[in-house]
Amino acid sequence: MKKRVFPVILAFTLLATALTACTSDAGEANGDPKSDPAKSEQTGEIQTDDGQLPIEKKEQEPVKMVLNEVAHSIFYAPMYVAIEEGYFAEEGLDVELVTGFGADKTMTAVLSGEADIGFMGAEASIYTYNEGANDYVVNFAQLTQRAGNFLVAREEMPDFTWDDLRGKTVLGGRKGGMPEMVFEYILKQQGIDPQSDLTINQNIDFGSTAAAFAEQGAEADFTVEFEPGATTLEEEGKGYVVASLGEDSGYVPYTSFSAKKSYLDEHPEEIQKFVNALQKGMDFVQSHTPEEIAAVIKPQFPETADATLTTIVTRYYEQDTWKEDLVFEEESFDLLQDILESAGELEKRAVYTDLVTTEFAEAAKK
């Protein structure tokens, strides 16, 4: 009997070994990670009691945001630095920049939901608030702290004073707009009555004043110009910058970023990322030369010659146009309302805490 059992046991043992080998080979041939731990790591799979589950490695899609700017101007250099240096992309944002060509159009885009964020003068948010909008627009970041326009004369006037405007004609801006209100605010600070001491022509479109002033026989002694209008007139020998409204009006919260209250409540993380990127742009302009800033934002202004672009950036740089941070302070908001009241455009003052939040800007500057 013993002689008969041994061969049977041996036969079963050999059969079991063969079956095990076949199973192992089949597993390897089919890419079974249980039989090849190294291969499991390469394929990104894990082993569970129920089998193997793939580990999905998906990159998070960038969050799309529509930003509507009131105008496309070198005046807003820090924002373009944030775009060109990839700061928004670093924060996981895909920002689509749209130019509204006017605060009224930018505000309409924000209120209608066509744009997520608006970039314009904060006075637009005050007007909307006072009109009784339920889901009103709140300012969450201030970009510029000086007016961006300049007074241009037909001749060089190295000894210019504001009294030189008495009895003269000036091409001004739209009634109720920040350029015109700041201009009139300065005149009043200088003891000049905008209504009786000079003539302000407000019949020419904002973007056409430089061309109108350059025309031979144009009936105006001065014009109030943004860039590149002011520098272009100088380069053509048809005008000369004699004063900076930004310097003479003091620190004014000229432009800021805003969004509907509901959008801020629903998308705080996205807004924080947006402001973080902007702050990097603010840091850049504070730590780089006008030449370096001009080189970075050049793709935004391909039609502007390098020398002209640098001249304009230098002019804004030297008058301390851009804040070090994005915090919209109450003192600045009060000054803005003083200017609106002085211009006769404000019947009721708005509440600072209703229309301004500093939460995101404070966090970004840390």
Secondary structure, 3 states (H helix, E strand, C coil): CHHHHHHHHHHHHHHHHHHHHHHHHHHHHCCCCCCCHHHHHHHCEEEECCEEEECCCCCCCCEEEEEEECCCCHHHHHHHHHHHCCHHHHCCEEEEEEECCCHHHHHHHHHHCCCCEEEECCHHHHHHHHCCCCCCEEEEEEEECCCCCEEEECCCCCCCCHHHHCCCEEECCCCCCHHHHHHHHHHHHCCCCCCCCCEEECCCCHHHHHHHHHCCCCCCCEEEECCCHHHHHHHCCCCEEEEEHHHHHCCCCCEEEEEEHHHHHHCHHHHHHHHHHHHHHHHHHHHCCHHHHHHHHHHHCCCCCHHHHHHHHHHHHHCCCECCCCCCCHHHHHHHHHHHHHCCCCCCCCCHHHHECCHHHHHHCC
